[in-house]
């Protein structure tokens, strides 16, 4: 199965640091509020997902969510979560570290589209 969302080694290291401090985490792809469309990292359960959200998969055992409406624009792309130096202006947990998560994307091939991990809906 092809993953819909992946994570760079550097971003994975930052996630591990955040997990040590905060415990279980989750991500939600921002739809443009607060800091453009960066992925937001929260303590698991601090961001309330609902019927209008879908889970694209997990990165480092952290569920990665986005709204169904936004997913319609991203459904043909694989998201890769990376970090960059700098402080964003969001509520995401990594902001005080001097880094911020960024989403990079690429289009799936036709073969990959036929082998994607299934989406998870709110139970």
Secondary structure as GFF3:
##gff-version 3
##sequence-region A 1 123
A	DSSP	beta_strand	5	7	.	.	.	ID=ss1
A	DSSP	alpha_helix	9	22	.	.	.	ID=ss2
A	DSSP	beta_strand	25	29	.	.	.	ID=ss3
A	DSSP	beta_strand	39	43	.	.	.	ID=ss4
A	DSSP	beta_strand	53	59	.	.	.	ID=ss5
A	DSSP	beta_strand	62	67	.	.	.	ID=ss6
A	DSSP	alpha_helix	68	74	.	.	.	ID=ss7
A	DSSP	beta_strand	77	85	.	.	.	ID=ss8
A	DSSP	three_ten_helix	95	97	.	.	.	ID=ss9
A	DSSP	beta_strand	99	107	.	.	.	ID=ss10
A	DSSP	alpha_helix	110	113	.	.	.	ID=ss11
A	DSSP	beta_strand	120	121	.	.	.	ID=ss12
###
